[in-house]
Amino acid sequence: MSKTKKLVVSALMLSLALVLPFFTGQIPEIGNMLLPMHLPVLLAGFIVGGPGAMMVGAVAPVLRSVIWGMPPMFPKAVGMAFELAAYGFVCGTIYSKSKKSTKSVYFSLIAAMIAGRIVWGVVSFALYGIMGNVFTIALFMTEAFINAVPGIIFQLIFIPLLVSALKKTNITL
């Protein structure tokens, strides 16, 4: 894929990351469960690769916070920027080095989800510490895994279907 196409697709994924939360924004609990900003970042990993998807992930929550004030910049958007950057980079890097099979799609997704949540936990621990608050393992487990189960399941179903459909339409993956 040419640099121009990668830039255009990255911009499209960034736009989707900015807009998708509006569909769940009226009910924040649903947005927190379905993780709408994660979808375009992970998808960017499969289409444009790790570095481009990392940039989409790093920019999306910060830009959304600047434009609309949601998520709140500190600590939420900053922590999410690191998390989503890790998702995009890990997903895109692993997939680009794989055989592009269905198994590699799932492996890339799961590895990215684990890495992103670990990065989010480390960054959140630091940010909460700066704020004088305590970031406990219970809070980490609740926010990173328990509350996110619907979004994780949705991503594991929806993204492989999208990747498969994109392969059939001659989009370079």
Buried (B, 14 or more C-beta within 10 A) or exposed (E): BEEEEBEEBBEBBBEBBBEBBEEBEEEEEBBBBBBBBBBBBBBBBBBBBBBBBBBBBBBBBBBBBEEEEBBEBEBBBBBBBBBBBBBBBBBBBBBBEEEBEEEBBEBBBBBBBBBBBBBBBBBBBBBBEEEEEEBEEEBBEEBBEEBBEEBBEBBBEEBBEBBEEBBEEEBEB
